[in-house]
Amino acid sequence: MQYDHINVPPDGEAITANADFTLNVPDFPVIPYIEGDGIGIDVTPVMLNIVEAAVETAYNDDRQIRWMPVYAGQRATEIYGDDAW
């Protein structure tokens, strides 16, 4: 699937759901995140590092998150323009 201004990590895989609502989580799942405005600019990089460290501690190199930034708020306006709403 193609998105405007969003790059899906090519080596990541989607998390899928089964009919019984259990999840199939691949070894390299794509996880979207929103940096956000205000404090998000400060805390998001720290959060990414903490989550990556936790995954590395739990799984070594067997599993890794493939982060995918998505946009909302001021950042979305910067990327998509003032009239994108």
Distance bins in CASP14 RR format, pairs under 12 A and 6 or more apart:
PFRMAT RR
TARGET T0000
AUTHOR 0000-0000-0000
RMODE 2
METHOD distances of the structure
MODEL  1
1 7 0 0 0 0 0 1 0 0 0 0 0
1 8 1 0 0 1 0 0 0 0 0 0 0
1 14 0 0 0 0 1 0 0 0 0 0 0
1 30 0 0 0 0 0 1 0 0 0 0 0
1 68 0 0 0 0 0 1 0 0 0 0 0
2 8 0 0 0 0 1 0 0 0 0 0 0
3 30 0 0 0 0 0 1 0 0 0 0 0
3 32 0 0 0 0 0 1 0 0 0 0 0
3 68 0 0 0 0 1 0 0 0 0 0 0
3 69 0 0 0 0 0 1 0 0 0 0 0
3 70 0 0 0 0 1 0 0 0 0 0 0
3 71 0 0 0 0 0 1 0 0 0 0 0
3 79 0 0 0 0 0 1 0 0 0 0 0
3 80 0 0 0 0 0 1 0 0 0 0 0
4 70 0 0 0 0 0 1 0 0 0 0 0
4 71 0 0 0 0 1 0 0 0 0 0 0
4 76 0 0 0 0 0 1 0 0 0 0 0
4 79 0 0 0 0 1 0 0 0 0 0 0
4 80 1 0 0 1 0 0 0 0 0 0 0
4 81 0 0 0 0 0 1 0 0 0 0 0
4 84 0 0 0 0 1 0 0 0 0 0 0
5 68 0 0 0 0 0 1 0 0 0 0 0
5 69 0 0 0 0 1 0 0 0 0 0 0
5 70 0 0 0 0 1 0 0 0 0 0 0
5 71 1 0 0 1 0 0 0 0 0 0 0
5 75 0 0 0 0 0 1 0 0 0 0 0
5 76 0 0 0 0 1 0 0 0 0 0 0
5 77 0 0 0 0 0 1 0 0 0 0 0
5 78 0 0 0 0 0 1 0 0 0 0 0
5 79 1 0 1 0 0 0 0 0 0 0 0
5 80 1 0 0 1 0 0 0 0 0 0 0
5 81 0 0 0 0 0 1 0 0 0 0 0
5 84 0 0 0 0 0 1 0 0 0 0 0
6 30 0 0 0 0 0 1 0 0 0 0 0
6 32 0 0 0 0 1 0 0 0 0 0 0
6 33 0 0 0 0 0 1 0 0 0 0 0
6 34 0 0 0 0 0 1 0 0 0 0 0
6 67 0 0 0 0 0 1 0 0 0 0 0
6 68 1 0 0 1 0 0 0 0 0 0 0
6 69 1 0 0 1 0 0 0 0 0 0 0
6 70 1 0 1 0 0 0 0 0 0 0 0
6 71 1 0 0 1 0 0 0 0 0 0 0
6 72 0 0 0 0 0 1 0 0 0 0 0
6 75 0 0 0 0 0 1 0 0 0 0 0
6 76 0 0 0 0 0 1 0 0 0 0 0
6 79 0 0 0 0 1 0 0 0 0 0 0
6 80 0 0 0 0 0 1 0 0 0 0 0
7 30 0 0 0 0 0 1 0 0 0 0 0
7 32 0 0 0 0 0 1 0 0 0 0 0
7 66 0 0 0 0 0 1 0 0 0 0 0
7 67 0 0 0 0 0 1 0 0 0 0 0
7 68 1 0 0 1 0 0 0 0 0 0 0
7 69 0 0 0 0 1 0 0 0 0 0 0
7 70 0 0 0 0 0 1 0 0 0 0 0
7 71 0 0 0 0 0 1 0 0 0 0 0
7 79 0 0 0 0 0 1 0 0 0 0 0
8 14 0 0 0 0 1 0 0 0 0 0 0
8 29 0 0 0 0 0 1 0 0 0 0 0
8 30 1 0 0 1 0 0 0 0 0 0 0
8 31 0 0 0 0 0 1 0 0 0 0 0
8 32 0 0 0 0 1 0 0 0 0 0 0
8 66 0 0 0 0 1 0 0 0 0 0 0
8 67 0 0 0 0 0 1 0 0 0 0 0
8 68 1 0 1 0 0 0 0 0 0 0 0
8 69 0 0 0 0 0 1 0 0 0 0 0
8 70 0 0 0 0 0 1 0 0 0 0 0
9 26 0 0 0 0 0 1 0 0 0 0 0
9 28 0 0 0 0 1 0 0 0 0 0 0
9 29 0 0 0 0 1 0 0 0 0 0 0
9 30 1 0 1 0 0 0 0 0 0 0 0
9 31 0 0 0 0 1 0 0 0 0 0 0
9 32 0 0 0 0 0 1 0 0 0 0 0
9 64 0 0 0 0 0 1 0 0 0 0 0
9 65 0 0 0 0 1 0 0 0 0 0 0
9 66 1 1 0 0 0 0 0 0 0 0 0
9 67 1 0 0 1 0 0 0 0 0 0 0
9 68 1 0 1 0 0 0 0 0 0 0 0
9 69 0 0 0 0 0 1 0 0 0 0 0
10 28 0 0 0 0 0 1 0 0 0 0 0
10 30 0 0 0 0 1 0 0 0 0 0 0
10 66 0 0 0 0 1 0 0 0 0 0 0
10 68 0 0 0 0 0 1 0 0 0 0 0
11 26 0 0 0 0 0 1 0 0 0 0 0
11 27 0 0 0 0 0 1 0 0 0 0 0
11 28 1 0 0 1 0 0 0 0 0 0 0
11 29 0 0 0 0 0 1 0 0 0 0 0
11 30 0 0 0 0 1 0 0 0 0 0 0
11 64 0 0 0 0 1 0 0 0 0 0 0
11 65 0 0 0 0 0 1 0 0 0 0 0
11 66 1 0 0 1 0 0 0 0 0 0 0
11 67 0 0 0 0 0 1 0 0 0 0 0
11 68 0 0 0 0 0 1 0 0 0 0 0
12 25 0 0 0 0 0 1 0 0 0 0 0
12 26 1 0 0 1 0 0 0 0 0 0 0
12 27 0 0 0 0 1 0 0 0 0 0 0
12 28 1 0 1 0 0 0 0 0 0 0 0
12 29 1 0 0 1 0 0 0 0 0 0 0
12 30 1 0 1 0 0 0 0 0 0 0 0
12 31 0 0 0 0 1 0 0 0 0 0 0
12 32 0 0 0 0 0 1 0 0 0 0 0
12 63 0 0 0 0 0 1 0 0 0 0 0
12 64 0 0 0 0 1 0 0 0 0 0 0
12 65 0 0 0 0 1 0 0 0 0 0 0
12 66 1 0 1 0 0 0 0 0 0 0 0
12 67 0 0 0 0 1 0 0 0 0 0 0
12 68 0 0 0 0 1 0 0 0 0 0 0
13 24 0 0 0 0 1 0 0 0 0 0 0
13 25 0 0 0 0 1 0 0 0 0 0 0
13 26 1 1 0 0 0 0 0 0 0 0 0
13 27 1 0 0 1 0 0 0 0 0 0 0
13 28 1 0 1 0 0 0 0 0 0 0 0
13 29 1 0 0 1 0 0 0 0 0 0 0
13 30 1 0 0 1 0 0 0 0 0 0 0
13 31 0 0 0 0 0 1 0 0 0 0 0
13 63 0 0 0 0 0 1 0 0 0 0 0
13 64 0 0 0 0 0 1 0 0 0 0 0
13 65 0 0 0 0 0 1 0 0 0 0 0
13 66 1 0 0 1 0 0 0 0 0 0 0
13 68 0 0 0 0 0 1 0 0 0 0 0
14 23 0 0 0 0 0 1 0 0 0 0 0
14 24 0 0 0 0 1 0 0 0 0 0 0
14 25 0 0 0 0 1 0 0 0 0 0 0
14 26 1 0 0 1 0 0 0 0 0 0 0
14 28 0 0 0 0 0 1 0 0 0 0 0
14 29 1 0 0 1 0 0 0 0 0 0 0
14 30 1 0 0 1 0 0 0 0 0 0 0
14 31 0 0 0 0 0 1 0 0 0 0 0
14 32 0 0 0 0 0 1 0 0 0 0 0
14 66 0 0 0 0 0 1 0 0 0 0 0
14 68 0 0 0 0 0 1 0 0 0 0 0
15 22 0 0 0 0 0 1 0 0 0 0 0
15 23 1 0 1 0 0 0 0 0 0 0 0
15 24 1 0 0 1 0 0 0 0 0 0 0
15 25 1 0 1 0 0 0 0 0 0 0 0
15 26 1 0 0 1 0 0 0 0 0 0 0
15 27 0 0 0 0 0 1 0 0 0 0 0
15 28 0 0 0 0 0 1 0 0 0 0 0
15 29 1 0 1 0 0 0 0 0 0 0 0
15 30 1 0 0 1 0 0 0 0 0 0 0
15 31 0 0 0 0 1 0 0 0 0 0 0
15 32 0 0 0 0 0 1 0 0 0 0 0
15 65 0 0 0 0 0 1 0 0 0 0 0
15 66 0 0 0 0 0 1 0 0 0 0 0
15 68 0 0 0 0 0 1 0 0 0 0 0
16 22 0 0 0 0 1 0 0 0 0 0 0
16 23 1 0 0 1 0 0 0 0 0 0 0
16 24 1 0 1 0 0 0 0 0 0 0 0
16 25 0 0 0 0 1 0 0 0 0 0 0
16 26 0 0 0 0 1 0 0 0 0 0 0
16 29 0 0 0 0 1 0 0 0 0 0 0
16 30 0 0 0 0 0 1 0 0 0 0 0
17 23 1 0 1 0 0 0 0 0 0 0 0
17 24 1 0 0 1 0 0 0 0 0 0 0
17 25 0 0 0 0 0 1 0 0 0 0 0
18 24 1 0 0 1 0 0 0 0 0 0 0
18 25 0 0 0 0 0 1 0 0 0 0 0
23 29 0 0 0 0 1 0 0 0 0 0 0
25 31 0 0 0 0 0 1 0 0 0 0 0
25 55 0 0 0 0 0 1 0 0 0 0 0
25 59 0 0 0 0 0 1 0 0 0 0 0
25 63 0 0 0 0 1 0 0 0 0 0 0
25 65 0 0 0 0 0 1 0 0 0 0 0
26 62 0 0 0 0 0 1 0 0 0 0 0
26 63 0 0 0 0 1 0 0 0 0 0 0
26 64 0 0 0 0 0 1 0 0 0 0 0
26 65 0 0 0 0 0 1 0 0 0 0 0
26 66 0 0 0 0 1 0 0 0 0 0 0
27 55 0 0 0 0 0 1 0 0 0 0 0
27 59 0 0 0 0 1 0 0 0 0 0 0
27 60 0 0 0 0 0 1 0 0 0 0 0
27 61 0 0 0 0 1 0 0 0 0 0 0
27 62 1 0 0 1 0 0 0 0 0 0 0
27 63 1 0 1 0 0 0 0 0 0 0 0
27 64 1 0 0 1 0 0 0 0 0 0 0
27 65 0 0 0 0 0 1 0 0 0 0 0
27 66 0 0 0 0 0 1 0 0 0 0 0
28 55 0 0 0 0 0 1 0 0 0 0 0
28 59 0 0 0 0 0 1 0 0 0 0 0
28 61 0 0 0 0 0 1 0 0 0 0 0
28 62 0 0 0 0 1 0 0 0 0 0 0
28 63 1 0 0 1 0 0 0 0 0 0 0
28 64 1 0 1 0 0 0 0 0 0 0 0
28 65 1 0 0 1 0 0 0 0 0 0 0
28 66 1 0 1 0 0 0 0 0 0 0 0
28 67 0 0 0 0 0 1 0 0 0 0 0
28 68 0 0 0 0 0 1 0 0 0 0 0
29 51 0 0 0 0 0 1 0 0 0 0 0
29 55 0 0 0 0 1 0 0 0 0 0 0
29 59 0 0 0 0 0 1 0 0 0 0 0
29 63 0 0 0 0 1 0 0 0 0 0 0
29 64 0 0 0 0 1 0 0 0 0 0 0
29 65 1 0 0 1 0 0 0 0 0 0 0
29 66 1 0 0 1 0 0 0 0 0 0 0
29 67 0 0 0 0 1 0 0 0 0 0 0
29 68 0 0 0 0 0 1 0 0 0 0 0
30 64 0 0 0 0 0 1 0 0 0 0 0
30 65 0 0 0 0 1 0 0 0 0 0 0
30 66 1 0 1 0 0 0 0 0 0 0 0
30 67 1 0 0 1 0 0 0 0 0 0 0
30 68 1 0 1 0 0 0 0 0 0 0 0
30 69 0 0 0 0 0 1 0 0 0 0 0
30 70 0 0 0 0 0 1 0 0 0 0 0
31 47 0 0 0 0 0 1 0 0 0 0 0
31 48 0 0 0 0 1 0 0 0 0 0 0
31 51 0 0 0 0 1 0 0 0 0 0 0
31 52 0 0 0 0 0 1 0 0 0 0 0
31 55 0 0 0 0 0 1 0 0 0 0 0
31 63 0 0 0 0 0 1 0 0 0 0 0
31 64 0 0 0 0 0 1 0 0 0 0 0
31 65 1 0 1 0 0 0 0 0 0 0 0
31 66 1 0 0 1 0 0 0 0 0 0 0
31 67 1 0 1 0 0 0 0 0 0 0 0
31 68 1 0 0 1 0 0 0 0 0 0 0
31 69 0 0 0 0 0 1 0 0 0 0 0
31 70 0 0 0 0 0 1 0 0 0 0 0
32 65 0 0 0 0 0 1 0 0 0 0 0
32 66 0 0 0 0 0 1 0 0 0 0 0
32 67 1 0 0 1 0 0 0 0 0 0 0
32 68 1 0 1 0 0 0 0 0 0 0 0
32 69 1 0 0 1 0 0 0 0 0 0 0
32 70 1 0 1 0 0 0 0 0 0 0 0
32 71 0 0 0 0 0 1 0 0 0 0 0
32 72 0 0 0 0 0 1 0 0 0 0 0
33 40 0 0 0 0 0 1 0 0 0 0 0
33 43 0 0 0 0 0 1 0 0 0 0 0
33 44 1 0 0 1 0 0 0 0 0 0 0
33 45 0 0 0 0 0 1 0 0 0 0 0
33 47 0 0 0 0 1 0 0 0 0 0 0
33 48 1 0 0 1 0 0 0 0 0 0 0
33 51 0 0 0 0 1 0 0 0 0 0 0
33 52 0 0 0 0 0 1 0 0 0 0 0
33 65 0 0 0 0 1 0 0 0 0 0 0
33 66 0 0 0 0 0 1 0 0 0 0 0
33 67 1 0 0 1 0 0 0 0 0 0 0
33 68 1 0 0 1 0 0 0 0 0 0 0
33 69 1 0 0 1 0 0 0 0 0 0 0
33 70 1 0 0 1 0 0 0 0 0 0 0
33 71 0 0 0 0 0 1 0 0 0 0 0
33 72 0 0 0 0 0 1 0 0 0 0 0
33 75 0 0 0 0 0 1 0 0 0 0 0
34 40 0 0 0 0 1 0 0 0 0 0 0
34 41 0 0 0 0 0 1 0 0 0 0 0
34 43 0 0 0 0 0 1 0 0 0 0 0
34 44 0 0 0 0 1 0 0 0 0 0 0
34 47 0 0 0 0 0 1 0 0 0 0 0
34 48 0 0 0 0 0 1 0 0 0 0 0
34 67 0 0 0 0 0 1 0 0 0 0 0
34 68 0 0 0 0 0 1 0 0 0 0 0
34 69 1 0 0 1 0 0 0 0 0 0 0
34 70 1 0 1 0 0 0 0 0 0 0 0
34 71 1 0 0 1 0 0 0 0 0 0 0
34 72 1 0 1 0 0 0 0 0 0 0 0
34 73 0 0 0 0 1 0 0 0 0 0 0
34 74 0 0 0 0 0 1 0 0 0 0 0
34 75 0 0 0 0 1 0 0 0 0 0 0
34 76 0 0 0 0 1 0 0 0 0 0 0
35 41 1 0 0 1 0 0 0 0 0 0 0
35 42 0 0 0 0 1 0 0 0 0 0 0
35 43 0 0 0 0 1 0 0 0 0 0 0
35 44 1 0 1 0 0 0 0 0 0 0 0
35 45 0 0 0 0 1 0 0 0 0 0 0
35 46 0 0 0 0 0 1 0 0 0 0 0
35 47 0 0 0 0 1 0 0 0 0 0 0
35 48 0 0 0 0 1 0 0 0 0 0 0
35 67 0 0 0 0 0 1 0 0 0 0 0
35 68 0 0 0 0 0 1 0 0 0 0 0
35 69 1 0 0 1 0 0 0 0 0 0 0
35 70 0 0 0 0 1 0 0 0 0 0 0
35 71 0 0 0 0 1 0 0 0 0 0 0
35 72 0 0 0 0 1 0 0 0 0 0 0
35 73 0 0 0 0 1 0 0 0 0 0 0
35 74 0 0 0 0 1 0 0 0 0 0 0
35 75 1 0 0 1 0 0 0 0 0 0 0
35 76 0 0 0 0 0 1 0 0 0 0 0
35 78 0 0 0 0 0 1 0 0 0 0 0
35 79 0 0 0 0 0 1 0 0 0 0 0
36 42 0 0 0 0 0 1 0 0 0 0 0
36 43 0 0 0 0 1 0 0 0 0 0 0
36 44 1 0 0 1 0 0 0 0 0 0 0
36 45 0 0 0 0 0 1 0 0 0 0 0
36 47 0 0 0 0 0 1 0 0 0 0 0
36 69 0 0 0 0 1 0 0 0 0 0 0
36 70 0 0 0 0 0 1 0 0 0 0 0
36 71 0 0 0 0 1 0 0 0 0 0 0
36 72 1 0 0 1 0 0 0 0 0 0 0
36 73 1 0 0 1 0 0 0 0 0 0 0
36 74 1 0 0 1 0 0 0 0 0 0 0
36 75 1 0 0 1 0 0 0 0 0 0 0
36 76 0 0 0 0 1 0 0 0 0 0 0
36 77 0 0 0 0 0 1 0 0 0 0 0
36 78 0 0 0 0 0 1 0 0 0 0 0
37 43 0 0 0 0 0 1 0 0 0 0 0
37 44 0 0 0 0 0 1 0 0 0 0 0
37 71 0 0 0 0 0 1 0 0 0 0 0
37 72 0 0 0 0 1 0 0 0 0 0 0
37 73 1 0 1 0 0 0 0 0 0 0 0
37 74 1 0 1 0 0 0 0 0 0 0 0
37 75 1 0 0 1 0 0 0 0 0 0 0
37 76 0 0 0 0 1 0 0 0 0 0 0
37 77 0 0 0 0 0 1 0 0 0 0 0
37 78 0 0 0 0 0 1 0 0 0 0 0
38 44 0 0 0 0 0 1 0 0 0 0 0
38 73 0 0 0 0 0 1 0 0 0 0 0
38 74 0 0 0 0 1 0 0 0 0 0 0
38 75 0 0 0 0 0 1 0 0 0 0 0
39 45 0 0 0 0 0 1 0 0 0 0 0
39 46 0 0 0 0 0 1 0 0 0 0 0
39 47 0 0 0 0 0 1 0 0 0 0 0
40 46 0 0 0 0 1 0 0 0 0 0 0
40 47 0 0 0 0 1 0 0 0 0 0 0
40 48 0 0 0 0 0 1 0 0 0 0 0
40 72 0 0 0 0 0 1 0 0 0 0 0
40 73 0 0 0 0 0 1 0 0 0 0 0
40 74 0 0 0 0 0 1 0 0 0 0 0
40 75 0 0 0 0 0 1 0 0 0 0 0
41 47 0 0 0 0 0 1 0 0 0 0 0
41 73 0 0 0 0 0 1 0 0 0 0 0
41 74 0 0 0 0 1 0 0 0 0 0 0
41 75 0 0 0 0 1 0 0 0 0 0 0
43 49 0 0 0 0 0 1 0 0 0 0 0
43 50 0 0 0 0 1 0 0 0 0 0 0
43 51 0 0 0 0 0 1 0 0 0 0 0
44 50 0 0 0 0 0 1 0 0 0 0 0
44 51 0 0 0 0 0 1 0 0 0 0 0
44 67 0 0 0 0 1 0 0 0 0 0 0
44 69 0 0 0 0 1 0 0 0 0 0 0
44 70 0 0 0 0 0 1 0 0 0 0 0
44 75 0 0 0 0 0 1 0 0 0 0 0
45 51 0 0 0 0 0 1 0 0 0 0 0
45 52 0 0 0 0 0 1 0 0 0 0 0
45 67 0 0 0 0 0 1 0 0 0 0 0
45 69 0 0 0 0 0 1 0 0 0 0 0
46 52 0 0 0 0 0 1 0 0 0 0 0
46 53 0 0 0 0 0 1 0 0 0 0 0
47 53 0 0 0 0 0 1 0 0 0 0 0
47 54 0 0 0 0 0 1 0 0 0 0 0
47 65 0 0 0 0 0 1 0 0 0 0 0
47 67 0 0 0 0 0 1 0 0 0 0 0
48 54 0 0 0 0 0 1 0 0 0 0 0
48 55 0 0 0 0 0 1 0 0 0 0 0
48 65 0 0 0 0 1 0 0 0 0 0 0
48 66 0 0 0 0 0 1 0 0 0 0 0
48 67 1 0 0 1 0 0 0 0 0 0 0
48 68 0 0 0 0 0 1 0 0 0 0 0
48 69 0 0 0 0 1 0 0 0 0 0 0
49 55 0 0 0 0 0 1 0 0 0 0 0
49 56 0 0 0 0 0 1 0 0 0 0 0
49 65 0 0 0 0 0 1 0 0 0 0 0
49 67 0 0 0 0 0 1 0 0 0 0 0
50 56 0 0 0 0 0 1 0 0 0 0 0
50 57 0 0 0 0 0 1 0 0 0 0 0
50 65 0 0 0 0 0 1 0 0 0 0 0
51 57 0 0 0 0 0 1 0 0 0 0 0
51 58 0 0 0 0 0 1 0 0 0 0 0
51 63 0 0 0 0 0 1 0 0 0 0 0
51 64 0 0 0 0 0 1 0 0 0 0 0
51 65 1 0 0 1 0 0 0 0 0 0 0
51 67 0 0 0 0 1 0 0 0 0 0 0
52 58 0 0 0 0 0 1 0 0 0 0 0
52 59 0 0 0 0 0 1 0 0 0 0 0
52 61 0 0 0 0 0 1 0 0 0 0 0
52 63 0 0 0 0 0 1 0 0 0 0 0
52 64 1 0 0 1 0 0 0 0 0 0 0
52 65 1 0 0 1 0 0 0 0 0 0 0
52 66 0 0 0 0 0 1 0 0 0 0 0
52 67 0 0 0 0 1 0 0 0 0 0 0
53 59 0 0 0 0 0 1 0 0 0 0 0
53 64 0 0 0 0 0 1 0 0 0 0 0
53 65 0 0 0 0 0 1 0 0 0 0 0
54 63 0 0 0 0 0 1 0 0 0 0 0
54 64 0 0 0 0 0 1 0 0 0 0 0
54 65 0 0 0 0 1 0 0 0 0 0 0
55 61 0 0 0 0 1 0 0 0 0 0 0
55 62 0 0 0 0 1 0 0 0 0 0 0
55 63 1 0 0 1 0 0 0 0 0 0 0
55 64 1 0 0 1 0 0 0 0 0 0 0
55 65 1 0 1 0 0 0 0 0 0 0 0
55 66 0 0 0 0 0 1 0 0 0 0 0
55 67 0 0 0 0 0 1 0 0 0 0 0
56 62 0 0 0 0 1 0 0 0 0 0 0
56 63 0 0 0 0 1 0 0 0 0 0 0
56 64 1 0 0 1 0 0 0 0 0 0 0
56 65 0 0 0 0 1 0 0 0 0 0 0
57 63 0 0 0 0 0 1 0 0 0 0 0
58 64 0 0 0 0 0 1 0 0 0 0 0
58 65 0 0 0 0 0 1 0 0 0 0 0
59 65 0 0 0 0 0 1 0 0 0 0 0
69 75 0 0 0 0 1 0 0 0 0 0 0
69 76 0 0 0 0 0 1 0 0 0 0 0
69 79 0 0 0 0 1 0 0 0 0 0 0
70 76 0 0 0 0 1 0 0 0 0 0 0
70 79 0 0 0 0 0 1 0 0 0 0 0
70 80 0 0 0 0 0 1 0 0 0 0 0
71 77 0 0 0 0 1 0 0 0 0 0 0
71 78 0 0 0 0 1 0 0 0 0 0 0
71 79 1 0 1 0 0 0 0 0 0 0 0
71 80 1 0 0 1 0 0 0 0 0 0 0
71 81 0 0 0 0 0 1 0 0 0 0 0
71 84 0 0 0 0 1 0 0 0 0 0 0
72 78 0 0 0 0 0 1 0 0 0 0 0
72 79 0 0 0 0 0 1 0 0 0 0 0
72 80 0 0 0 0 0 1 0 0 0 0 0
72 84 0 0 0 0 0 1 0 0 0 0 0
72 85 0 0 0 0 0 1 0 0 0 0 0
73 79 0 0 0 0 1 0 0 0 0 0 0
73 80 0 0 0 0 1 0 0 0 0 0 0
73 81 0 0 0 0 0 1 0 0 0 0 0
73 82 0 0 0 0 0 1 0 0 0 0 0
73 84 0 0 0 0 0 1 0 0 0 0 0
73 85 0 0 0 0 1 0 0 0 0 0 0
74 80 0 0 0 0 0 1 0 0 0 0 0
74 81 0 0 0 0 0 1 0 0 0 0 0
74 82 0 0 0 0 0 1 0 0 0 0 0
74 84 0 0 0 0 0 1 0 0 0 0 0
75 81 0 0 0 0 0 1 0 0 0 0 0
75 84 0 0 0 0 0 1 0 0 0 0 0
76 82 0 0 0 0 0 1 0 0 0 0 0
76 83 0 0 0 0 0 1 0 0 0 0 0
76 84 1 0 0 1 0 0 0 0 0 0 0
76 85 0 0 0 0 1 0 0 0 0 0 0
77 83 0 0 0 0 1 0 0 0 0 0 0
77 84 1 0 0 1 0 0 0 0 0 0 0
77 85 0 0 0 0 1 0 0 0 0 0 0
78 84 0 0 0 0 0 1 0 0 0 0 0
END
